[in-house]
Amino acid sequence: MDGVTVWWQQLGLVMAGGALGAALRFMVGDAMLRQFGNGFPWGTLTVNLVGAFAAGYVMIWLQSRGNAALYWRAFLIVGIIGGLTTFSSMMLESLLFTRTDRGLMLPLYLGVSLVGGMLLVWAGARAAEAWRW
């Protein structure tokens, strides 16, 4: 198969995965908003932390997939996880914190997001290494 065909196939997988990830992002955000209100961006925090774990796990899982890893990476990491996680939303919410009376929550939000994300991407990679099949 030529490189152009592979590229178009990967693009299709990224687009399909991105649509699924964005739909999941919307559903999680909506559920968290209904459950906890809008005092804190729980939906964004949740998808970023879940996405960090999933990215670590999938990265290790793909190491044993050979050439198929190109397609799985496009669909799972770039598509689904990329559509699910929302770093740009986290940055926008951080700006909104500074422009409202919730500015003191900003270090907590960023700290939990970044430290939690690092811990969970590590945990995802470790889990995949332990559960290799």
N, C-alpha and C positions, 0 to 999 in steps of 0.2 A: 504494500500500500504506500502511495506517495505521501510526502510530508504535508501537502496541501489538503488532502483528504483527511488525514489524521487531525490536522488543525481544525477543520470544519466540524469533524465529529466531536472533538473536545469542546468547541464553542457551543455546540448544541447541548452537550451534557452540562456545561457551566450554566447555560440559560435555564435549562429544566431544573437543575439543582437550586439555582438562585431563586426561582419562583417558589419552590417548596420551602426554602429557608425563609424567604420573606413572609410567606403565609404562616409559618410557625412563629416567626417573630411577632406578627400581628396578633396571633391567638394568645401567645404567652403574655404580651403586653396588655391586651384587653382583659385577660383573666386576672392579672396582678392588679390592674387598676380597679376592677370591680371588687376584688378582695380587700385591698389595702388602701384605696384612695390615691390621691395624687400628691401627697405630702413628700414622697420620696420616690425616685424612679426605679421601683422594684423590678419592673419588666426588663428594662435595659440591663440592670445589674445581673439579673437571672440569666438572660440569654448570653451575656458576655462571659459569665462564669461557666455555664454549661458548654458554650462554644469553645472555651479554652480547654476544658477537659476533653471534649470530643476531638479537637485538633491534635492534641497530644496522643490520644489513643489511635486515631486514624493514621497519623504519621508513622507510628511503629507498625501498625497493621499492614500498611502499604509496602514496607520493606521486603516482605516475602511474596509480593504479587507480580514480580517481573514486569513485562511490558504492559500488562493490564493496569499496572499502577498509574500510568499516564491518564487513563480514562477514569479510574476511581478517584484520583486526586482532583481531576477537573470537576467531577460530579459532587463528590463529598466535601472536599476542603474548600475549593474556590467557589463552588455553587452553593450547596446547602449551608455549610458553616459560614461562608462569606455572606450569604443572604440572611442568616440568622443573627449573627453578631452585629453589633451596632456601635462601633467605636465613634463614628461621627455623631451619633445621637448622644453618646456619653459626653462628648465635648460640648455639644450644644446645651445639654442639660447643666453642665458645669458653668457655662456662661450665664445661664438663667439663674443659677444659684447665686452668682456674684451680683446680679442685678436685682435681687429680691432680698427679703429679710432672712433668707436661708443660707447666706454666705458662710456661716460657721459650719454647715454640714458638708461643704465642699471637700475639705481634707479627708473626712471620714469616707465619703463616697469614692473619691479617687484612690484612697489607700486600700479600701476593701476591694475595689475593682482591680487594681494593679497587683496587689499582693495575692489576693484570692485567685486572680487569673494565672499568675505564675505558679502558684501551688497546684492549681487544677490542671494546667497543661503538663506539669511534671507528673502528677498523679495519673493522668490519662496515659502518658507514655509508659509509666511503670505498670499500670494495669494491663496494657496491651502486651508488654514483655512477659508478664506473669501468665497471661492467658493465651499465649500463642497457640495457633492450631494449624 
